[in-house]
């Protein structure tokens, strides 16, 4: 039911073969992060949520039409707006492909729910036991307390986050906990308007707007892309505005840094709990620490393999 034809993984159903987040004629797109988007050049049938299609229009500047199939079910992934897992039926069996996913609720997304299946293809971005995240609520409190303290001191506050997903969660956090509408880049603003369109209400000021220019005359909060959240930018802004600048980033990789641990993925224990609840006959692990996580699953009695370790073979041999 699942097979690998380098460099693409496919799911085989009654309605056809669908590539998973890779270019082909029939393609399933789990979400709109660029590392999961196909080129769409050869795509004749695209399985995706409408939210993902709307985000693709912003990111790729491309019109794509989503289609549906009765033997495929899209389940919320909890990762970003429109993110979906794929539950498929075929060959007398069922398979679940998670793509990137998160089981805990956030301010902008409901967490993913497990579903029993025969075969599970699961990501393992944080597939080591050392990755155990604090509760989201505690991180929200930590971020808001820090932001309020820095603003009270008259500082400029910069928060770094990925443009899609993390930035919108930070906007919502600032709206709800700090009563602040942050200044954001045009790209983040475009993506955030798609969230607003689909019922996730976000209040922000787009850089370059009259409202944003007025906000720049005092201490303000701005959300910027992760790669720009650095000391050099802070020093330039401090020199230009004559105010001290505080910078922090929000990411799961900040677990052992001075910034804030806020991830759109599951931590190790959440991954284990999800697999146990799905109760699959076979688990194929991909991305991140796939070999280590597959070994952890085998230690718990699961028939688990790493996709990356087995690239020279087809998945059909495993499932």
ChimeraX commands (.cxc) that place a marker at each C-alpha (Angstrom):
marker #1 position 0.00,0.00,0.00 radius 0.5
marker #1 position 2.96,2.28,0.62 radius 0.5
marker #1 position 6.01,2.21,-1.58 radius 0.5
marker #1 position 9.13,4.20,-2.30 radius 0.5
marker #1 position 10.29,5.13,-5.80 radius 0.5
marker #1 position 13.32,7.38,-5.25 radius 0.5
marker #1 position 12.99,10.17,-4.36 radius 0.5
marker #1 position 9.24,9.90,-3.79 radius 0.5
marker #1 position 7.02,8.03,-1.35 radius 0.5
marker #1 position 3.59,6.97,-2.66 radius 0.5
marker #1 position 0.38,5.65,-1.19 radius 0.5
marker #1 position -1.54,3.24,-3.41 radius 0.5
marker #1 position -5.35,3.40,-3.14 radius 0.5
marker #1 position -8.34,2.30,-5.20 radius 0.5
marker #1 position -8.46,5.71,-6.90 radius 0.5
marker #1 position -4.76,5.72,-7.82 radius 0.5
marker #1 position -1.25,6.33,-6.58 radius 0.5
marker #1 position -0.58,9.57,-4.70 radius 0.5
marker #1 position 2.84,11.01,-3.95 radius 0.5
marker #1 position 3.28,12.36,-0.44 radius 0.5
marker #1 position 4.51,15.96,-0.48 radius 0.5
marker #1 position 6.50,15.33,-3.67 radius 0.5
marker #1 position 5.91,16.18,-7.34 radius 0.5
marker #1 position 3.87,13.74,-9.45 radius 0.5
marker #1 position 0.63,13.60,-11.44 radius 0.5
marker #1 position -1.40,12.77,-8.33 radius 0.5
marker #1 position -0.07,14.51,-5.24 radius 0.5
marker #1 position -1.07,14.93,-1.61 radius 0.5
marker #1 position 0.13,18.20,-0.06 radius 0.5
marker #1 position 0.10,18.02,3.73 radius 0.5
marker #1 position 0.69,21.74,4.34 radius 0.5
marker #1 position 2.13,24.89,2.80 radius 0.5
marker #1 position 5.67,25.00,4.21 radius 0.5
marker #1 position 8.06,25.27,1.28 radius 0.5
marker #1 position 9.92,22.03,2.10 radius 0.5
marker #1 position 6.65,20.11,1.61 radius 0.5
marker #1 position 5.39,21.86,-1.51 radius 0.5
marker #1 position 5.79,20.16,-4.91 radius 0.5
marker #1 position 6.40,22.20,-8.05 radius 0.5
marker #1 position 2.84,21.44,-9.29 radius 0.5
marker #1 position 4.17,21.45,-12.88 radius 0.5
marker #1 position 3.12,17.86,-13.60 radius 0.5
marker #1 position 0.26,17.72,-11.10 radius 0.5
marker #1 position -3.11,16.74,-12.57 radius 0.5
marker #1 position -4.80,15.92,-9.27 radius 0.5
marker #1 position -3.96,17.72,-6.02 radius 0.5
marker #1 position -5.28,16.52,-2.68 radius 0.5
marker #1 position -5.05,19.30,-0.10 radius 0.5
marker #1 position -7.16,21.47,2.18 radius 0.5
marker #1 position -8.60,24.74,0.90 radius 0.5
marker #1 position -6.53,26.61,3.47 radius 0.5
marker #1 position -3.36,25.08,2.03 radius 0.5
marker #1 position -4.46,25.99,-1.49 radius 0.5
marker #1 position -5.01,29.61,-0.40 radius 0.5
marker #1 position -1.57,29.69,1.23 radius 0.5
marker #1 position 0.02,28.19,-1.90 radius 0.5
marker #1 position -1.46,31.08,-3.88 radius 0.5
marker #1 position 0.40,33.52,-1.62 radius 0.5
marker #1 position 3.67,31.56,-1.44 radius 0.5
marker #1 position 3.96,30.23,-5.00 radius 0.5
marker #1 position 1.86,32.89,-6.75 radius 0.5
marker #1 position 0.12,29.95,-8.37 radius 0.5
marker #1 position -3.53,29.00,-8.79 radius 0.5
marker #1 position -4.07,25.37,-7.76 radius 0.5
marker #1 position -7.39,23.56,-7.48 radius 0.5
marker #1 position -7.90,20.97,-4.76 radius 0.5
marker #1 position -9.69,17.72,-5.53 radius 0.5
marker #1 position -11.03,14.94,-3.34 radius 0.5
marker #1 position -11.31,11.16,-3.38 radius 0.5
marker #1 position -13.66,8.89,-1.44 radius 0.5
marker #1 position -10.87,6.54,-0.33 radius 0.5
marker #1 position -8.81,9.37,1.17 radius 0.5
marker #1 position -9.58,11.19,4.40 radius 0.5
marker #1 position -7.86,14.41,5.46 radius 0.5
marker #1 position -7.30,14.72,9.21 radius 0.5
marker #1 position -6.16,17.81,11.09 radius 0.5
marker #1 position -2.38,17.75,11.67 radius 0.5
marker #1 position -2.20,20.63,14.17 radius 0.5
marker #1 position 0.96,21.92,12.46 radius 0.5
marker #1 position -0.07,25.09,10.59 radius 0.5
marker #1 position -3.28,26.46,9.09 radius 0.5
marker #1 position -4.71,23.87,6.70 radius 0.5
marker #1 position -2.21,21.21,7.71 radius 0.5
marker #1 position -3.58,17.70,7.15 radius 0.5
marker #1 position -2.60,14.10,7.75 radius 0.5
marker #1 position -3.67,11.58,5.10 radius 0.5
marker #1 position -5.67,8.48,6.02 radius 0.5
marker #1 position -5.95,6.12,3.05 radius 0.5
marker #1 position -7.64,2.81,2.30 radius 0.5
marker #1 position -6.43,0.32,-0.28 radius 0.5
marker #1 position -5.27,-3.27,-0.78 radius 0.5
marker #1 position -7.51,-4.30,2.12 radius 0.5
marker #1 position -5.53,-2.19,4.56 radius 0.5
marker #1 position -5.34,1.33,5.96 radius 0.5
marker #1 position -2.42,3.74,6.16 radius 0.5
marker #1 position -1.87,7.05,7.93 radius 0.5
marker #1 position 0.72,9.59,6.77 radius 0.5
marker #1 position 1.28,12.29,9.37 radius 0.5
marker #1 position 3.47,14.78,7.55 radius 0.5
marker #1 position 4.56,17.39,10.10 radius 0.5
marker #1 position 2.14,17.30,13.03 radius 0.5
marker #1 position 1.49,18.44,16.59 radius 0.5
marker #1 position -0.92,16.88,19.08 radius 0.5
marker #1 position -1.17,19.74,21.59 radius 0.5
marker #1 position -3.58,22.64,21.04 radius 0.5
marker #1 position -2.20,26.11,20.38 radius 0.5
marker #1 position -3.77,29.57,20.16 radius 0.5
marker #1 position -4.20,29.12,16.40 radius 0.5
marker #1 position -4.53,25.36,15.88 radius 0.5
marker #1 position -6.27,22.35,17.41 radius 0.5
marker #1 position -3.93,19.42,17.98 radius 0.5
marker #1 position -3.87,16.30,15.79 radius 0.5
marker #1 position -5.83,13.24,16.93 radius 0.5
marker #1 position -4.56,9.67,16.40 radius 0.5
marker #1 position -6.49,7.17,14.31 radius 0.5
marker #1 position -6.00,3.42,14.33 radius 0.5
marker #1 position -4.36,2.15,11.15 radius 0.5
marker #1 position -2.46,-0.82,9.76 radius 0.5
marker #1 position 0.53,1.20,8.56 radius 0.5
marker #1 position 1.80,4.46,9.98 radius 0.5
marker #1 position 4.28,6.76,8.23 radius 0.5
marker #1 position 5.28,9.21,10.95 radius 0.5
marker #1 position 7.74,12.10,11.18 radius 0.5
marker #1 position 10.32,12.26,13.98 radius 0.5
marker #1 position 11.72,15.80,13.95 radius 0.5
marker #1 position 12.15,15.61,17.73 radius 0.5
marker #1 position 12.52,11.85,17.98 radius 0.5
marker #1 position 15.00,11.74,20.86 radius 0.5
marker #1 position 14.04,11.38,24.56 radius 0.5
marker #1 position 15.87,14.60,25.43 radius 0.5
marker #1 position 13.22,16.60,23.58 radius 0.5
marker #1 position 10.52,17.14,26.19 radius 0.5
marker #1 position 8.75,20.47,25.75 radius 0.5
marker #1 position 7.25,22.63,28.49 radius 0.5
marker #1 position 3.48,23.19,28.38 radius 0.5
marker #1 position 2.38,25.69,25.77 radius 0.5
marker #1 position 0.50,27.74,28.35 radius 0.5
marker #1 position 3.66,28.14,30.44 radius 0.5
marker #1 position 5.58,29.33,27.37 radius 0.5
marker #1 position 2.82,31.81,26.51 radius 0.5
marker #1 position 3.06,33.21,30.04 radius 0.5
marker #1 position 6.85,33.37,29.79 radius 0.5
marker #1 position 6.80,35.21,26.45 radius 0.5
marker #1 position 4.11,37.68,27.48 radius 0.5
marker #1 position 5.82,38.46,30.79 radius 0.5
marker #1 position 9.09,39.16,28.99 radius 0.5
marker #1 position 7.47,41.30,26.28 radius 0.5
marker #1 position 5.51,43.37,28.80 radius 0.5
marker #1 position 8.63,43.91,30.89 radius 0.5
marker #1 position 10.71,45.03,27.91 radius 0.5
marker #1 position 7.98,47.38,26.64 radius 0.5
marker #1 position 7.57,48.88,30.11 radius 0.5
marker #1 position 11.29,49.67,30.01 radius 0.5
marker #1 position 10.75,51.55,26.73 radius 0.5
marker #1 position 12.55,49.01,24.58 radius 0.5
marker #1 position 11.96,47.76,21.05 radius 0.5
marker #1 position 11.08,44.06,21.06 radius 0.5
marker #1 position 11.90,41.72,18.17 radius 0.5
marker #1 position 10.51,38.19,18.09 radius 0.5
marker #1 position 11.83,35.78,15.47 radius 0.5
marker #1 position 9.61,33.05,14.06 radius 0.5
marker #1 position 9.03,31.18,10.82 radius 0.5
marker #1 position 6.84,33.22,8.49 radius 0.5
marker #1 position 4.10,30.57,8.23 radius 0.5
marker #1 position 2.69,29.08,11.41 radius 0.5
marker #1 position 4.96,30.35,14.17 radius 0.5
marker #1 position 4.54,34.03,13.29 radius 0.5
marker #1 position 0.77,33.74,13.39 radius 0.5
marker #1 position 0.87,32.00,16.76 radius 0.5
marker #1 position 3.09,34.79,18.10 radius 0.5
marker #1 position 0.70,37.42,16.74 radius 0.5
marker #1 position -2.20,35.71,18.53 radius 0.5
marker #1 position -0.15,35.42,21.71 radius 0.5
marker #1 position 0.66,39.14,21.64 radius 0.5
marker #1 position -2.98,40.01,20.87 radius 0.5
marker #1 position -4.45,37.90,23.68 radius 0.5
marker #1 position -1.81,38.12,26.41 radius 0.5
marker #1 position -0.22,41.55,25.85 radius 0.5
marker #1 position -3.01,43.43,24.05 radius 0.5
marker #1 position -0.44,44.35,21.41 radius 0.5
marker #1 position -0.75,44.42,17.61 radius 0.5
marker #1 position 2.80,43.69,16.40 radius 0.5
marker #1 position 4.45,45.10,13.30 radius 0.5
marker #1 position 5.10,42.35,10.75 radius 0.5
marker #1 position 6.77,42.03,7.36 radius 0.5
marker #1 position 4.67,42.12,4.20 radius 0.5
marker #1 position 5.12,38.36,3.72 radius 0.5
marker #1 position 3.95,37.57,7.24 radius 0.5
marker #1 position 1.03,39.98,6.75 radius 0.5
marker #1 position -0.03,38.23,3.52 radius 0.5
marker #1 position 0.01,34.82,5.18 radius 0.5
marker #1 position -1.76,36.15,8.26 radius 0.5
marker #1 position -4.59,37.50,6.12 radius 0.5
marker #1 position -5.23,33.92,4.97 radius 0.5
marker #1 position -5.57,32.93,8.64 radius 0.5
marker #1 position -8.09,35.75,9.10 radius 0.5
marker #1 position -10.00,34.57,6.03 radius 0.5
marker #1 position -10.36,31.11,7.57 radius 0.5
marker #1 position -11.54,32.29,10.98 radius 0.5
marker #1 position -8.30,32.67,12.95 radius 0.5
marker #1 position -8.52,36.33,13.92 radius 0.5
marker #1 position -5.17,38.11,14.05 radius 0.5
marker #1 position -4.49,41.81,14.69 radius 0.5
marker #1 position -1.24,43.11,13.23 radius 0.5
marker #1 position 0.31,46.15,11.54 radius 0.5
marker #1 position 1.98,45.66,8.17 radius 0.5
marker #1 position 5.41,47.23,7.85 radius 0.5
marker #1 position 5.22,50.39,5.75 radius 0.5
marker #1 position 1.60,51.17,6.62 radius 0.5
marker #1 position 0.61,54.49,8.20 radius 0.5
marker #1 position -0.34,52.69,11.42 radius 0.5
marker #1 position 3.01,50.89,11.57 radius 0.5
marker #1 position 4.94,54.12,10.97 radius 0.5
marker #1 position 3.11,55.74,13.90 radius 0.5
marker #1 position 3.96,52.75,16.12 radius 0.5
marker #1 position 7.65,53.11,15.26 radius 0.5
marker #1 position 7.81,56.43,17.13 radius 0.5
marker #1 position 7.65,54.59,20.47 radius 0.5
marker #1 position 8.62,51.26,21.94 radius 0.5
marker #1 position 7.13,48.62,19.67 radius 0.5
marker #1 position 6.99,44.87,19.05 radius 0.5
marker #1 position 7.89,43.40,15.67 radius 0.5
marker #1 position 7.79,39.82,14.41 radius 0.5
marker #1 position 10.57,39.05,11.96 radius 0.5
marker #1 position 11.82,35.96,10.09 radius 0.5
marker #1 position 14.01,33.66,12.19 radius 0.5
marker #1 position 17.19,34.29,10.18 radius 0.5
marker #1 position 16.95,38.04,10.77 radius 0.5
marker #1 position 16.60,37.82,14.55 radius 0.5
marker #1 position 20.21,38.56,15.41 radius 0.5
marker #1 position 22.45,41.00,17.25 radius 0.5
marker #1 position 23.45,42.88,14.08 radius 0.5
marker #1 position 19.86,43.89,13.35 radius 0.5
marker #1 position 19.31,44.83,16.99 radius 0.5
marker #1 position 22.36,47.09,16.96 radius 0.5
marker #1 position 21.27,48.77,13.72 radius 0.5
marker #1 position 17.78,49.46,15.08 radius 0.5
marker #1 position 19.17,50.71,18.36 radius 0.5
marker #1 position 21.39,53.16,16.49 radius 0.5
marker #1 position 18.55,54.32,14.22 radius 0.5
marker #1 position 15.78,54.70,16.83 radius 0.5
marker #1 position 17.90,55.58,19.85 radius 0.5
marker #1 position 16.23,52.87,21.94 radius 0.5
marker #1 position 17.50,49.64,23.42 radius 0.5
marker #1 position 16.44,46.55,21.47 radius 0.5
marker #1 position 15.64,43.10,22.88 radius 0.5
marker #1 position 15.61,40.05,20.59 radius 0.5
marker #1 position 14.27,36.53,21.11 radius 0.5
marker #1 position 13.24,33.62,18.92 radius 0.5
marker #1 position 10.47,31.04,19.27 radius 0.5
marker #1 position 11.25,27.47,18.19 radius 0.5
marker #1 position 11.39,23.92,19.45 radius 0.5
marker #1 position 15.13,24.05,18.89 radius 0.5
marker #1 position 15.32,26.71,21.65 radius 0.5
marker #1 position 14.86,24.02,24.29 radius 0.5
marker #1 position 18.39,24.65,25.59 radius 0.5
marker #1 position 18.86,28.33,24.70 radius 0.5
marker #1 position 17.82,31.64,26.21 radius 0.5
marker #1 position 14.89,32.08,23.84 radius 0.5
marker #1 position 11.43,30.52,23.98 radius 0.5
marker #1 position 10.65,26.85,23.34 radius 0.5
marker #1 position 7.59,26.92,21.09 radius 0.5
marker #1 position 7.32,24.17,18.49 radius 0.5
marker #1 position 4.82,23.22,15.79 radius 0.5
marker #1 position 5.90,19.57,16.14 radius 0.5
marker #1 position 5.44,16.83,18.74 radius 0.5
marker #1 position 8.11,16.23,21.32 radius 0.5
marker #1 position 9.42,12.71,21.94 radius 0.5
marker #1 position 6.78,11.64,24.44 radius 0.5
marker #1 position 3.96,13.00,22.29 radius 0.5
marker #1 position 5.30,11.03,19.32 radius 0.5
marker #1 position 5.37,7.83,21.39 radius 0.5
marker #1 position 1.82,8.42,22.68 radius 0.5
marker #1 position 0.55,9.08,19.15 radius 0.5
marker #1 position 2.05,5.87,17.77 radius 0.5
marker #1 position 0.67,3.84,20.67 radius 0.5
marker #1 position -2.83,5.26,20.10 radius 0.5
marker #1 position -2.69,4.49,16.35 radius 0.5
marker #1 position -1.75,0.87,17.21 radius 0.5
marker #1 position -0.26,0.10,13.77 radius 0.5
marker #1 position 1.05,-3.23,12.51 radius 0.5
marker #1 position 4.00,-1.44,10.96 radius 0.5
marker #1 position 5.61,1.96,11.56 radius 0.5
marker #1 position 7.80,3.72,9.00 radius 0.5
marker #1 position 9.67,6.70,10.47 radius 0.5
marker #1 position 10.96,9.60,8.40 radius 0.5
marker #1 position 12.63,12.97,8.94 radius 0.5
marker #1 position 14.68,14.05,11.91 radius 0.5
marker #1 position 15.97,11.30,14.19 radius 0.5
marker #1 position 14.28,8.50,12.27 radius 0.5
marker #1 position 16.71,5.69,13.08 radius 0.5
marker #1 position 16.81,6.54,16.77 radius 0.5
marker #1 position 13.04,6.90,17.03 radius 0.5
marker #1 position 12.43,3.65,15.15 radius 0.5
marker #1 position 14.76,1.94,17.63 radius 0.5
marker #1 position 12.80,3.44,20.54 radius 0.5
marker #1 position 9.58,2.09,19.04 radius 0.5
marker #1 position 11.08,-1.36,18.57 radius 0.5
marker #1 position 12.03,-1.25,22.25 radius 0.5
marker #1 position 8.33,-0.84,22.99 radius 0.5
marker #1 position 7.39,-3.81,20.83 radius 0.5
marker #1 position 6.49,-2.05,17.58 radius 0.5
marker #1 position 7.55,-3.29,14.17 radius 0.5
marker #1 position 9.31,-0.06,13.17 radius 0.5
marker #1 position 11.84,0.91,10.51 radius 0.5
marker #1 position 13.55,4.11,9.42 radius 0.5
marker #1 position 12.68,5.23,5.90 radius 0.5
marker #1 position 16.01,7.04,5.53 radius 0.5
marker #1 position 17.98,3.90,6.46 radius 0.5
marker #1 position 16.01,1.84,3.96 radius 0.5
marker #1 position 16.10,4.14,0.94 radius 0.5
marker #1 position 17.66,1.46,-1.26 radius 0.5
marker #1 position 14.58,-0.72,-0.80 radius 0.5
marker #1 position 10.95,-0.11,-1.65 radius 0.5
marker #1 position 8.42,0.45,1.08 radius 0.5
marker #1 position 6.38,-2.35,-0.47 radius 0.5
marker #1 position 8.92,-4.75,1.03 radius 0.5
marker #1 position 7.98,-3.45,4.46 radius 0.5
marker #1 position 4.22,-3.11,4.16 radius 0.5
marker link #1:1,2 radius 0.2
marker link #1:2,3 radius 0.2
marker link #1:3,4 radius 0.2
marker link #1:4,5 radius 0.2
marker link #1:5,6 radius 0.2
marker link #1:6,7 radius 0.2
marker link #1:7,8 radius 0.2
marker link #1:8,9 radius 0.2
marker link #1:9,10 radius 0.2
marker link #1:10,11 radius 0.2
marker link #1:11,12 radius 0.2
marker link #1:12,13 radius 0.2
marker link #1:13,14 radius 0.2
marker link #1:14,15 radius 0.2
marker link #1:15,16 radius 0.2
marker link #1:16,17 radius 0.2
marker link #1:17,18 radius 0.2
marker link #1:18,19 radius 0.2
marker link #1:19,20 radius 0.2
marker link #1:20,21 radius 0.2
marker link #1:21,22 radius 0.2
marker link #1:22,23 radius 0.2
marker link #1:23,24 radius 0.2
marker link #1:24,25 radius 0.2
marker link #1:25,26 radius 0.2
marker link #1:26,27 radius 0.2
marker link #1:27,28 radius 0.2
marker link #1:28,29 radius 0.2
marker link #1:29,30 radius 0.2
marker link #1:30,31 radius 0.2
marker link #1:31,32 radius 0.2
marker link #1:32,33 radius 0.2
marker link #1:33,34 radius 0.2
marker link #1:34,35 radius 0.2
marker link #1:35,36 radius 0.2
marker link #1:36,37 radius 0.2
marker link #1:37,38 radius 0.2
marker link #1:38,39 radius 0.2
marker link #1:39,40 radius 0.2
marker link #1:40,41 radius 0.2
marker link #1:41,42 radius 0.2
marker link #1:42,43 radius 0.2
marker link #1:43,44 radius 0.2
marker link #1:44,45 radius 0.2
marker link #1:45,46 radius 0.2
marker link #1:46,47 radius 0.2
marker link #1:47,48 radius 0.2
marker link #1:48,49 radius 0.2
marker link #1:49,50 radius 0.2
marker link #1:50,51 radius 0.2
marker link #1:51,52 radius 0.2
marker link #1:52,53 radius 0.2
marker link #1:53,54 radius 0.2
marker link #1:54,55 radius 0.2
marker link #1:55,56 radius 0.2
marker link #1:56,57 radius 0.2
marker link #1:57,58 radius 0.2
marker link #1:58,59 radius 0.2
marker link #1:59,60 radius 0.2
marker link #1:60,61 radius 0.2
marker link #1:61,62 radius 0.2
marker link #1:62,63 radius 0.2
marker link #1:63,64 radius 0.2
marker link #1:64,65 radius 0.2
marker link #1:65,66 radius 0.2
marker link #1:66,67 radius 0.2
marker link #1:67,68 radius 0.2
marker link #1:68,69 radius 0.2
marker link #1:69,70 radius 0.2
marker link #1:70,71 radius 0.2
marker link #1:71,72 radius 0.2
marker link #1:72,73 radius 0.2
marker link #1:73,74 radius 0.2
marker link #1:74,75 radius 0.2
marker link #1:75,76 radius 0.2
marker link #1:76,77 radius 0.2
marker link #1:77,78 radius 0.2
marker link #1:78,79 radius 0.2
marker link #1:79,80 radius 0.2
marker link #1:80,81 radius 0.2
marker link #1:81,82 radius 0.2
marker link #1:82,83 radius 0.2
marker link #1:83,84 radius 0.2
marker link #1:84,85 radius 0.2
marker link #1:85,86 radius 0.2
marker link #1:86,87 radius 0.2
marker link #1:87,88 radius 0.2
marker link #1:88,89 radius 0.2
marker link #1:89,90 radius 0.2
marker link #1:90,91 radius 0.2
marker link #1:91,92 radius 0.2
marker link #1:92,93 radius 0.2
marker link #1:93,94 radius 0.2
marker link #1:94,95 radius 0.2
marker link #1:95,96 radius 0.2
marker link #1:96,97 radius 0.2
marker link #1:97,98 radius 0.2
marker link #1:98,99 radius 0.2
marker link #1:99,100 radius 0.2
marker link #1:100,101 radius 0.2
marker link #1:101,102 radius 0.2
marker link #1:102,103 radius 0.2
marker link #1:103,104 radius 0.2
marker link #1:104,105 radius 0.2
marker link #1:105,106 radius 0.2
marker link #1:106,107 radius 0.2
marker link #1:107,108 radius 0.2
marker link #1:108,109 radius 0.2
marker link #1:109,110 radius 0.2
marker link #1:110,111 radius 0.2
marker link #1:111,112 radius 0.2
marker link #1:112,113 radius 0.2
marker link #1:113,114 radius 0.2
marker link #1:114,115 radius 0.2
marker link #1:115,116 radius 0.2
marker link #1:116,117 radius 0.2
marker link #1:117,118 radius 0.2
marker link #1:118,119 radius 0.2
marker link #1:119,120 radius 0.2
marker link #1:120,121 radius 0.2
marker link #1:121,122 radius 0.2
marker link #1:122,123 radius 0.2
marker link #1:123,124 radius 0.2
marker link #1:124,125 radius 0.2
marker link #1:125,126 radius 0.2
marker link #1:126,127 radius 0.2
marker link #1:127,128 radius 0.2
marker link #1:128,129 radius 0.2
marker link #1:129,130 radius 0.2
marker link #1:130,131 radius 0.2
marker link #1:131,132 radius 0.2
marker link #1:132,133 radius 0.2
marker link #1:133,134 radius 0.2
marker link #1:134,135 radius 0.2
marker link #1:135,136 radius 0.2
marker link #1:136,137 radius 0.2
marker link #1:137,138 radius 0.2
marker link #1:138,139 radius 0.2
marker link #1:139,140 radius 0.2
marker link #1:140,141 radius 0.2
marker link #1:141,142 radius 0.2
marker link #1:142,143 radius 0.2
marker link #1:143,144 radius 0.2
marker link #1:144,145 radius 0.2
marker link #1:145,146 radius 0.2
marker link #1:146,147 radius 0.2
marker link #1:147,148 radius 0.2
marker link #1:148,149 radius 0.2
marker link #1:149,150 radius 0.2
marker link #1:150,151 radius 0.2
marker link #1:151,152 radius 0.2
marker link #1:152,153 radius 0.2
marker link #1:153,154 radius 0.2
marker link #1:154,155 radius 0.2
marker link #1:155,156 radius 0.2
marker link #1:156,157 radius 0.2
marker link #1:157,158 radius 0.2
marker link #1:158,159 radius 0.2
marker link #1:159,160 radius 0.2
marker link #1:160,161 radius 0.2
marker link #1:161,162 radius 0.2
marker link #1:162,163 radius 0.2
marker link #1:163,164 radius 0.2
marker link #1:164,165 radius 0.2
marker link #1:165,166 radius 0.2
marker link #1:166,167 radius 0.2
marker link #1:167,168 radius 0.2
marker link #1:168,169 radius 0.2
marker link #1:169,170 radius 0.2
marker link #1:170,171 radius 0.2
marker link #1:171,172 radius 0.2
marker link #1:172,173 radius 0.2
marker link #1:173,174 radius 0.2
marker link #1:174,175 radius 0.2
marker link #1:175,176 radius 0.2
marker link #1:176,177 radius 0.2
marker link #1:177,178 radius 0.2
marker link #1:178,179 radius 0.2
marker link #1:179,180 radius 0.2
marker link #1:180,181 radius 0.2
marker link #1:181,182 radius 0.2
marker link #1:182,183 radius 0.2
marker link #1:183,184 radius 0.2
marker link #1:184,185 radius 0.2
marker link #1:185,186 radius 0.2
marker link #1:186,187 radius 0.2
marker link #1:187,188 radius 0.2
marker link #1:188,189 radius 0.2
marker link #1:189,190 radius 0.2
marker link #1:190,191 radius 0.2
marker link #1:191,192 radius 0.2
marker link #1:192,193 radius 0.2
marker link #1:193,194 radius 0.2
marker link #1:194,195 radius 0.2
marker link #1:195,196 radius 0.2
marker link #1:196,197 radius 0.2
marker link #1:197,198 radius 0.2
marker link #1:198,199 radius 0.2
marker link #1:199,200 radius 0.2
marker link #1:200,201 radius 0.2
marker link #1:201,202 radius 0.2
marker link #1:202,203 radius 0.2
marker link #1:203,204 radius 0.2
marker link #1:204,205 radius 0.2
marker link #1:205,206 radius 0.2
marker link #1:206,207 radius 0.2
marker link #1:207,208 radius 0.2
marker link #1:208,209 radius 0.2
marker link #1:209,210 radius 0.2
marker link #1:210,211 radius 0.2
marker link #1:211,212 radius 0.2
marker link #1:212,213 radius 0.2
marker link #1:213,214 radius 0.2
marker link #1:214,215 radius 0.2
marker link #1:215,216 radius 0.2
marker link #1:216,217 radius 0.2
marker link #1:217,218 radius 0.2
marker link #1:218,219 radius 0.2
marker link #1:219,220 radius 0.2
marker link #1:220,221 radius 0.2
marker link #1:221,222 radius 0.2
marker link #1:222,223 radius 0.2
marker link #1:223,224 radius 0.2
marker link #1:224,225 radius 0.2
marker link #1:225,226 radius 0.2
marker link #1:226,227 radius 0.2
marker link #1:227,228 radius 0.2
marker link #1:228,229 radius 0.2
marker link #1:229,230 radius 0.2
marker link #1:230,231 radius 0.2
marker link #1:231,232 radius 0.2
marker link #1:232,233 radius 0.2
marker link #1:233,234 radius 0.2
marker link #1:234,235 radius 0.2
marker link #1:235,236 radius 0.2
marker link #1:236,237 radius 0.2
marker link #1:237,238 radius 0.2
marker link #1:238,239 radius 0.2
marker link #1:239,240 radius 0.2
marker link #1:240,241 radius 0.2
marker link #1:241,242 radius 0.2
marker link #1:242,243 radius 0.2
marker link #1:243,244 radius 0.2
marker link #1:244,245 radius 0.2
marker link #1:245,246 radius 0.2
marker link #1:246,247 radius 0.2
marker link #1:247,248 radius 0.2
marker link #1:248,249 radius 0.2
marker link #1:249,250 radius 0.2
marker link #1:250,251 radius 0.2
marker link #1:251,252 radius 0.2
marker link #1:252,253 radius 0.2
marker link #1:253,254 radius 0.2
marker link #1:254,255 radius 0.2
marker link #1:255,256 radius 0.2
marker link #1:256,257 radius 0.2
marker link #1:257,258 radius 0.2
marker link #1:258,259 radius 0.2
marker link #1:259,260 radius 0.2
marker link #1:260,261 radius 0.2
marker link #1:261,262 radius 0.2
marker link #1:262,263 radius 0.2
marker link #1:263,264 radius 0.2
marker link #1:264,265 radius 0.2
marker link #1:265,266 radius 0.2
marker link #1:266,267 radius 0.2
marker link #1:267,268 radius 0.2
marker link #1:268,269 radius 0.2
marker link #1:269,270 radius 0.2
marker link #1:270,271 radius 0.2
marker link #1:271,272 radius 0.2
marker link #1:272,273 radius 0.2
marker link #1:273,274 radius 0.2
marker link #1:274,275 radius 0.2
marker link #1:275,276 radius 0.2
marker link #1:276,277 radius 0.2
marker link #1:277,278 radius 0.2
marker link #1:278,279 radius 0.2
marker link #1:279,280 radius 0.2
marker link #1:280,281 radius 0.2
marker link #1:281,282 radius 0.2
marker link #1:282,283 radius 0.2
marker link #1:283,284 radius 0.2
marker link #1:284,285 radius 0.2
marker link #1:285,286 radius 0.2
marker link #1:286,287 radius 0.2
marker link #1:287,288 radius 0.2
marker link #1:288,289 radius 0.2
marker link #1:289,290 radius 0.2
marker link #1:290,291 radius 0.2
marker link #1:291,292 radius 0.2
marker link #1:292,293 radius 0.2
marker link #1:293,294 radius 0.2
marker link #1:294,295 radius 0.2
marker link #1:295,296 radius 0.2
marker link #1:296,297 radius 0.2
marker link #1:297,298 radius 0.2
marker link #1:298,299 radius 0.2
marker link #1:299,300 radius 0.2
marker link #1:300,301 radius 0.2
marker link #1:301,302 radius 0.2
marker link #1:302,303 radius 0.2
marker link #1:303,304 radius 0.2
marker link #1:304,305 radius 0.2
marker link #1:305,306 radius 0.2
marker link #1:306,307 radius 0.2
marker link #1:307,308 radius 0.2
marker link #1:308,309 radius 0.2
marker link #1:309,310 radius 0.2
marker link #1:310,311 radius 0.2
marker link #1:311,312 radius 0.2
marker link #1:312,313 radius 0.2
marker link #1:313,314 radius 0.2
marker link #1:314,315 radius 0.2
marker link #1:315,316 radius 0.2
marker link #1:316,317 radius 0.2
marker link #1:317,318 radius 0.2
marker link #1:318,319 radius 0.2
view
